[in-house]
């Protein structure tokens, strides 16, 4: 199954809710379940976060500007 832009945006939103807002995986799953009108489990959210973090470990940051390395982007930059 191919990834879509909406999948990427949802994953960024999940990461933002967990890391920036401090929400638990259970809270995120409840919010996504209500939003999508289908069951989203805590474990499915954990799996998505785990897979993206594992993939990030394989690829080094290619940013050349120091301000863009390791968290240099403003919060919710993808929503602008």
Secondary structure, 3 states (H helix, E strand, C coil): CCCCHHHHHHHHHHHHHHHHCCCCHHHHHHHHHHHHCCCCCHHHHHHHHHHHHHHHHHCCCCCCCHHHCCCCCCCCHHHC
